[in-house]
Amino acid sequence: MSSLDDLYREIILDHYRSPRNQGELAPPAHRCEGFNALCGDEIIVYVSLIDEKIEDIKIGGQVKDFEPITVFNRQQLALYDRVTQFTLIAAKEAIKQSGIIFSGELAAKSGVVLGTAGGGVSTWDDNYRAVYEEGKNRVHPFVVPKLMNNAAASHVSMEYNLKGPSFTVSTACASSNHAMAQAFQMVRLGLSDVMVTGGSESMLCFGGVKAWEGLRVMSKDVCRPFSANRNGMVQGEGAAIFVFENFEKAKKRGAEILAEVIGYAMSSDASDIVMPSKQGAARAIKGALHDARLSPEDVQYINAHGTGTAANDKTECAAVADVFGRHADNLMLSSTKSMHGHLIGGTGAVELLACIMAVKDGIVAPTIGYEEADPECALDVVPNQARETKVDVALSNAFAFGGLNAVLAVRSV
């Protein structure tokens, strides 16, 4: 490209060759017509409104049939973005299952570390629209505490009397894994007795989707990780929360232990803001094995970052092959993003659930949508069907924009 004009021309041609959102919407959708007298272009736009908001998402792992008003009161909803709502619901389930009541000295030495990439994106989106589109001169006084990235962690801390270290990690798609690694380390070193950790994300609003569309990494139909005909990712939303506690203490009090976190590692590619690096990913995987005192042969399953993009999937497979050598052919490597979508900052937490399911229940989640073998992804990607098999050790990979990588290791108990 020799100029911005050439770049602009290529963007227009790309949209001409591969039209987005083409078609008609049936009533009650609104129909609008436009005409540009300078070039003679005509356009007809169909817009579907839900609660006076543009519903412009055709593909996405949305949480359906969720009515916040049935869970939270109106005063709470004035403070809780959708991402905080998801977090509080998941935290309630996790803490109830743990059987822990936080009070006294335990409360003082327990905290919360959560991962999110965008925080209150829906709140940003709603209020930008209120100011720039609707012309409003002021917004709700709770907008800032509602949208800030640490809002979910703060509300979990307040709700459950967690008075120890409480903060949010925001490292794009590795946010949850970085957060859980920090929580694990604090418990392992005795800095905290218990840590509530995990991650959440909710970016499926108009602005959030449009921002990701601009990166040209979104699938036009479905997410097909590792398949030769893959064409990008699909966004998802939600939360997954865990309670991390010293293994012996949890065992002594008779807790229901789902799995044991045994190691982690983090690395930076230090090379490109969006393109993944085989070397950076391999360092994180190898570091997690070292921290957990594992040999490559000890691992049976890896929950892959597996976004369904051309660059990530082949790079991740190359990194796995480098680290595991001949044992790579014996590994199961699946991407559950094919089912729940890419939760961005919350994705690592949801994917740790898949690892727990593998080591606890002996069920390895599949990579659905797989259609065509790719010679650059020539590993066992558990295509299309879940697999029942014994798994002692699993890894969970997260490789983020910015070249930030984090890998967790868990084993059965």
C-alpha positions as CSV (number, residue, x, y, z in Angstrom):
1,M,0.0,0.0,0.0
2,S,1.5,3.3,-1.0
3,S,-1.0,5.6,0.8
4,L,-4.0,5.9,3.1
5,D,-6.1,6.1,-0.1
6,D,-4.8,2.7,-1.2
7,L,-5.5,1.2,2.2
8,Y,-9.0,2.7,2.2
9,R,-9.7,1.3,-1.2
10,E,-8.6,-2.2,-0.1
11,I,-11.0,-2.0,2.9
12,I,-13.9,-1.0,0.6
13,L,-13.0,-3.8,-1.8
14,D,-12.9,-6.3,1.0
15,H,-16.3,-5.4,2.2
16,Y,-17.6,-5.6,-1.4
17,R,-16.1,-9.1,-1.9
18,S,-17.3,-10.3,1.6
19,P,-20.4,-8.3,2.6
20,R,-21.1,-8.1,6.3
21,N,-24.6,-8.4,7.7
22,Q,-26.2,-8.6,4.3
23,G,-29.9,-9.3,4.1
24,E,-33.2,-8.1,5.4
25,L,-34.8,-8.2,8.9
26,A,-38.5,-8.8,9.2
27,P,-40.8,-6.4,11.1
28,P,-40.8,-5.1,13.8
29,A,-37.3,-4.2,12.6
30,H,-36.9,-0.6,11.4
31,R,-36.1,0.1,7.7
32,C,-34.1,3.2,6.7
33,E,-32.9,4.4,3.3
34,G,-29.9,6.5,2.5
35,F,-28.5,8.2,-0.7
36,N,-25.1,9.8,-1.3
37,A,-25.5,12.4,-4.1
38,L,-21.8,12.6,-4.5
39,C,-21.2,9.1,-5.7
40,G,-24.8,7.8,-6.3
41,D,-24.6,5.1,-3.7
42,E,-27.9,3.9,-2.2
43,I,-28.3,1.9,1.0
44,I,-31.1,0.3,2.8
45,V,-30.5,-0.5,6.5
46,Y,-32.6,-2.8,8.7
47,V,-32.2,-2.2,12.4
48,S,-33.6,-4.3,15.2
49,L,-34.0,-2.6,18.5
50,I,-34.3,-4.3,21.9
51,D,-35.0,-2.1,24.9
52,E,-34.2,0.9,22.6
53,K,-30.7,-0.5,21.9
54,I,-29.3,-1.7,18.6
55,E,-29.1,-5.5,18.5
56,D,-26.4,-6.0,15.9
57,I,-24.9,-9.4,16.8
58,K,-25.6,-12.3,14.5
59,I,-23.0,-14.7,16.0
60,G,-21.9,-14.8,19.6
61,G,-21.8,-16.8,22.8
62,Q,-24.3,-14.7,24.6
63,V,-25.8,-15.5,28.0
64,K,-29.4,-16.0,27.0
65,D,-32.6,-15.6,29.1
66,F,-30.7,-13.8,31.8
67,E,-33.0,-11.2,33.6
68,P,-30.8,-9.2,36.1
69,I,-33.9,-7.8,37.9
70,T,-34.7,-11.3,39.1
71,V,-31.3,-11.5,40.8
72,F,-30.4,-8.0,41.8
73,N,-32.5,-5.0,43.1
74,R,-32.6,-1.7,41.3
75,Q,-30.2,0.0,43.6
76,Q,-27.6,-2.8,42.9
77,L,-28.2,-2.6,39.2
78,A,-27.4,1.1,39.2
79,L,-23.9,0.0,40.4
80,Y,-23.4,-3.3,38.6
81,D,-22.4,-3.5,35.0
82,R,-23.3,-6.8,33.3
83,V,-19.7,-8.1,33.8
84,T,-20.1,-7.5,37.6
85,Q,-23.5,-9.2,37.6
86,F,-22.0,-12.3,36.0
87,T,-19.1,-12.3,38.5
88,L,-21.3,-12.0,41.6
89,I,-23.5,-14.9,40.5
90,A,-20.5,-17.1,39.8
91,A,-18.8,-16.1,43.0
92,K,-21.9,-16.9,45.0
93,E,-22.0,-20.5,43.6
94,A,-18.2,-21.0,44.1
95,I,-18.1,-19.8,47.7
96,K,-21.3,-21.7,48.6
97,Q,-19.7,-24.9,47.2
98,S,-16.5,-24.2,49.1
99,G,-18.4,-24.2,52.4
100,I,-16.2,-21.3,53.7
101,I,-17.7,-18.4,55.8
102,F,-15.3,-15.5,55.8
103,S,-15.0,-13.9,59.3
104,G,-12.4,-12.8,61.8
105,E,-8.8,-13.7,61.0
106,L,-9.7,-15.7,58.0
107,A,-11.5,-12.8,56.4
108,A,-8.5,-10.6,57.1
109,K,-6.2,-13.0,55.3
110,S,-8.4,-13.8,52.3
111,G,-8.8,-11.8,49.1
112,V,-9.9,-11.7,45.5
113,V,-8.0,-11.5,42.3
114,L,-10.0,-11.4,39.1
115,G,-9.2,-11.0,35.4
116,T,-11.1,-8.9,32.9
117,A,-9.9,-7.2,29.7
118,G,-12.5,-4.5,29.3
119,G,-14.4,-4.2,32.6
120,G,-17.7,-2.4,32.2
121,V,-17.7,-2.2,28.4
122,S,-21.5,-2.1,28.2
123,T,-21.6,0.9,30.6
124,W,-19.0,2.7,28.4
125,D,-21.1,2.0,25.3
126,D,-24.4,3.1,26.8
127,N,-23.0,6.3,28.1
128,Y,-21.0,7.2,25.0
129,R,-24.3,6.8,23.1
130,A,-26.2,8.9,25.6
131,V,-23.7,11.8,25.3
132,Y,-22.7,11.7,21.6
133,E,-25.9,10.3,19.9
134,E,-28.7,11.4,22.2
135,G,-27.0,14.7,23.1
136,K,-27.3,14.3,26.9
137,N,-25.2,16.8,28.9
138,R,-24.6,14.5,31.9
139,V,-24.5,10.9,32.9
140,H,-25.4,8.9,36.0
141,P,-23.1,9.7,38.9
142,F,-22.3,6.0,39.3
143,V,-20.9,5.6,35.8
144,V,-17.3,5.6,36.8
145,P,-17.6,3.1,39.7
146,K,-19.8,0.9,37.5
147,L,-17.4,0.7,34.5
148,M,-14.0,0.6,36.3
149,N,-12.1,-2.7,35.7
150,N,-11.8,-3.4,39.5
151,A,-15.6,-3.0,40.1
152,A,-16.3,-6.8,40.0
153,A,-13.4,-7.6,42.4
154,S,-14.4,-4.8,44.7
155,H,-18.1,-6.0,44.9
156,V,-17.0,-9.6,45.5
157,S,-14.7,-8.3,48.3
158,M,-17.5,-6.3,49.9
159,E,-20.2,-9.0,49.5
160,Y,-18.1,-11.7,51.2
161,N,-16.0,-9.7,53.7
162,L,-12.7,-10.4,51.9
163,K,-10.3,-8.0,53.6
164,G,-7.0,-9.3,52.2
165,P,-5.3,-8.6,48.8
166,S,-8.0,-7.7,46.3
167,F,-7.3,-6.4,42.8
168,T,-8.0,-6.9,39.1
169,V,-5.6,-8.1,36.4
170,S,-6.1,-6.8,32.8
171,T,-3.9,-8.4,30.3
172,A,-6.3,-8.9,27.4
173,C,-7.0,-12.6,26.7
174,A,-4.6,-13.8,29.4
175,S,-6.2,-11.8,32.2
176,S,-7.9,-14.7,34.0
177,N,-4.8,-16.9,33.8
178,H,-2.6,-14.1,35.2
179,A,-5.1,-13.5,37.9
180,M,-5.4,-17.1,38.9
181,A,-1.6,-17.5,38.9
182,Q,-1.3,-14.6,41.3
183,A,-4.0,-16.0,43.6
184,F,-2.2,-19.4,43.5
185,Q,1.1,-17.9,44.3
186,M,-0.3,-15.9,47.3
187,V,-1.8,-19.1,48.8
188,R,1.3,-21.1,48.0
189,L,3.6,-18.6,49.7
190,G,1.3,-18.2,52.7
191,L,0.5,-14.6,52.0
192,S,-3.2,-15.4,52.0
193,D,-5.2,-18.2,53.5
194,V,-7.9,-18.2,50.8
195,M,-8.2,-16.4,47.4
196,V,-11.4,-16.1,45.4
197,T,-10.2,-15.9,41.8
198,G,-11.2,-16.3,38.1
199,G,-12.4,-13.9,35.5
200,S,-15.3,-12.4,33.6
201,E,-16.1,-10.5,30.5
202,S,-19.1,-8.9,28.8
203,M,-18.3,-7.2,25.5
204,L,-21.3,-8.2,23.4
205,C,-22.6,-4.7,23.0
206,F,-22.6,-2.7,19.8
207,G,-19.3,-0.8,20.4
208,G,-17.6,-3.9,21.8
209,V,-18.5,-6.0,18.8
210,K,-17.6,-3.3,16.3
211,A,-14.1,-2.8,17.9
212,W,-13.4,-6.5,17.4
213,E,-14.7,-6.5,13.9
214,G,-12.2,-3.8,13.1
215,L,-9.4,-6.3,13.9
216,R,-10.5,-8.6,11.1
217,V,-10.3,-11.6,13.4
218,M,-14.1,-12.4,13.7
219,S,-15.5,-15.4,12.0
220,K,-18.2,-14.9,9.4
221,D,-20.1,-18.0,10.5
222,V,-18.7,-20.2,13.3
223,C,-15.4,-20.8,15.2
224,R,-13.5,-23.8,13.8
225,P,-10.2,-24.0,15.8
226,F,-7.4,-26.0,14.1
227,S,-9.6,-26.7,11.0
228,A,-7.9,-25.8,7.7
229,N,-11.0,-23.8,6.7
230,R,-11.1,-21.8,10.0
231,N,-11.8,-18.1,9.5
232,G,-11.7,-16.4,12.9
233,M,-13.1,-16.3,16.4
234,V,-16.5,-15.8,17.9
235,Q,-17.0,-13.7,21.0
236,G,-18.6,-15.0,24.2
237,E,-19.5,-13.6,27.6
238,G,-19.8,-14.9,31.1
239,A,-17.7,-15.6,34.3
240,A,-16.1,-18.5,36.1
241,I,-15.0,-18.1,39.7
242,F,-12.9,-20.5,41.9
243,V,-11.9,-20.7,45.6
244,F,-8.1,-21.4,46.0
245,E,-7.0,-22.7,49.4
246,N,-4.0,-24.6,50.7
247,F,-4.5,-28.2,49.8
248,E,-3.8,-29.7,53.2
249,K,-6.0,-27.2,55.0
250,A,-8.8,-27.9,52.5
251,K,-8.4,-31.6,53.0
252,K,-8.3,-31.3,56.8
253,R,-11.7,-29.4,56.9
254,G,-13.3,-31.9,54.6
255,A,-13.8,-29.6,51.6
256,E,-14.9,-30.8,48.2
257,I,-11.7,-30.5,46.3
258,L,-12.3,-30.4,42.5
259,A,-8.6,-30.4,41.4
260,E,-5.2,-29.2,42.6
261,V,-3.4,-26.3,40.9
262,I,0.3,-27.3,40.9
263,G,2.1,-24.7,38.8
264,Y,2.1,-21.8,36.4
265,A,4.3,-19.7,34.3
266,M,4.1,-16.4,32.5
267,S,6.1,-14.9,29.6
268,S,6.2,-12.0,27.2
269,D,6.8,-12.3,23.4
270,A,8.4,-8.9,23.4
271,S,7.9,-8.8,19.6
272,D,4.5,-7.8,18.2
273,I,1.3,-6.2,19.6
274,V,-1.0,-8.7,17.9
275,M,0.9,-11.5,16.2
276,P,1.6,-14.6,18.4
277,S,5.1,-16.0,18.9
278,K,5.9,-19.6,19.0
279,Q,8.9,-18.9,21.3
280,G,6.9,-16.9,23.8
281,A,4.2,-19.5,24.0
282,A,6.7,-22.3,24.3
283,R,8.5,-20.5,27.2
284,A,5.3,-20.3,29.1
285,I,4.3,-23.9,28.6
286,K,7.8,-25.1,29.5
287,G,7.9,-22.8,32.5
288,A,4.6,-24.2,33.8
289,L,5.9,-27.8,33.5
290,H,9.1,-26.7,35.4
291,D,7.1,-24.9,38.2
292,A,4.8,-27.9,38.6
293,R,7.8,-30.3,38.6
294,L,6.4,-32.2,35.6
295,S,8.0,-34.0,32.7
296,P,6.3,-33.6,29.3
297,E,5.1,-37.2,29.5
298,D,3.1,-36.5,32.7
299,V,0.6,-34.3,30.8
300,Q,-2.4,-35.9,29.0
301,Y,-4.5,-32.9,28.0
302,I,-4.1,-29.3,27.1
303,N,-6.9,-26.8,26.9
304,A,-5.6,-24.7,24.0
305,H,-5.9,-21.0,23.5
306,G,-7.3,-22.1,20.1
307,T,-9.0,-18.9,18.9
308,G,-9.8,-20.2,15.4
309,T,-7.6,-17.6,13.7
310,A,-5.0,-18.7,11.2
311,A,-2.1,-17.2,13.1
312,N,-2.9,-18.4,16.6
313,D,-3.7,-22.0,15.9
314,K,-0.7,-22.9,13.9
315,T,1.6,-21.0,16.2
316,E,0.2,-22.8,19.3
317,C,0.5,-26.2,17.7
318,A,4.1,-25.5,16.8
319,A,4.9,-24.4,20.4
320,V,3.3,-27.5,21.8
321,A,5.3,-29.7,19.4
322,D,8.5,-28.0,20.3
323,V,8.0,-28.4,24.1
324,F,6.6,-31.9,24.1
325,G,8.6,-33.4,21.3
326,R,7.5,-37.0,20.4
327,H,4.9,-36.9,23.3
328,A,3.0,-34.2,21.4
329,D,1.5,-37.0,19.3
330,N,0.1,-38.6,22.4
331,L,-1.5,-35.4,23.8
332,M,-5.1,-34.3,23.6
333,L,-5.3,-30.7,22.6
334,S,-8.8,-29.1,22.3
335,S,-10.3,-25.6,22.1
336,T,-13.5,-25.1,24.0
337,K,-13.8,-21.7,22.4
338,S,-15.5,-23.5,19.6
339,M,-18.4,-24.0,22.0
340,H,-18.5,-21.0,24.5
341,G,-16.8,-18.5,22.3
342,H,-13.8,-16.2,23.2
343,L,-14.5,-14.5,26.6
344,I,-11.4,-12.4,26.1
345,G,-10.3,-11.5,29.7
346,G,-12.6,-14.2,31.2
347,T,-11.7,-17.0,28.8
348,G,-9.0,-18.6,30.9
349,A,-11.3,-19.0,33.9
350,V,-14.0,-20.7,31.8
351,E,-11.3,-22.9,30.2
352,L,-9.9,-24.0,33.6
353,L,-13.4,-25.5,34.1
354,A,-12.7,-27.7,31.1
355,C,-9.4,-28.8,32.6
356,I,-11.1,-29.6,35.9
357,M,-13.8,-31.6,34.1
358,A,-11.0,-33.6,32.4
359,V,-9.0,-34.4,35.6
360,K,-12.1,-34.9,37.8
361,D,-14.6,-36.6,35.6
362,G,-12.4,-38.1,32.9
363,I,-14.2,-36.2,30.1
364,V,-12.1,-34.2,27.6
365,A,-14.2,-31.5,25.9
366,P,-14.0,-31.5,22.1
367,T,-13.1,-29.0,19.5
368,I,-16.4,-28.7,17.7
369,G,-16.8,-27.4,14.1
370,Y,-13.7,-29.2,13.0
371,E,-14.1,-30.0,9.3
372,E,-10.7,-30.2,7.5
373,A,-7.3,-31.3,8.7
374,D,-4.6,-28.7,8.6
375,P,-1.0,-30.0,8.2
376,E,0.2,-27.1,10.4
377,C,-2.1,-28.3,13.2
378,A,-1.3,-32.0,13.0
379,L,-2.1,-32.9,16.7
380,D,-5.0,-34.7,18.3
381,V,-7.5,-31.9,18.6
382,V,-10.3,-34.1,19.9
383,P,-12.5,-33.3,16.9
384,N,-16.3,-32.9,17.3
385,Q,-16.8,-35.5,20.0
386,A,-16.0,-35.4,23.7
387,R,-13.8,-38.2,24.9
388,E,-13.9,-40.3,28.0
389,T,-10.4,-41.1,29.2
390,K,-8.3,-40.9,32.4
391,V,-6.5,-37.5,32.7
392,D,-4.1,-37.0,35.6
393,V,-2.6,-33.7,34.5
394,A,-3.9,-30.9,32.3
395,L,-2.6,-27.5,31.2
396,S,-4.6,-24.4,30.3
397,N,-3.0,-22.1,27.8
398,A,-3.7,-18.3,27.4
399,F,-1.9,-16.2,24.9
400,A,-2.9,-12.6,24.7
401,F,-2.6,-9.6,22.4
402,G,0.4,-7.7,23.5
403,G,2.4,-10.9,23.5
404,L,1.5,-11.8,27.1
405,N,1.3,-15.5,27.9
406,A,0.2,-17.5,31.0
407,V,-0.2,-21.2,31.5
408,L,-1.7,-23.1,34.5
409,A,-1.1,-26.7,35.4
410,V,-3.7,-28.8,37.3
411,R,-3.9,-32.4,38.4
412,S,-6.5,-34.8,39.7
413,V,-6.9,-35.5,43.4
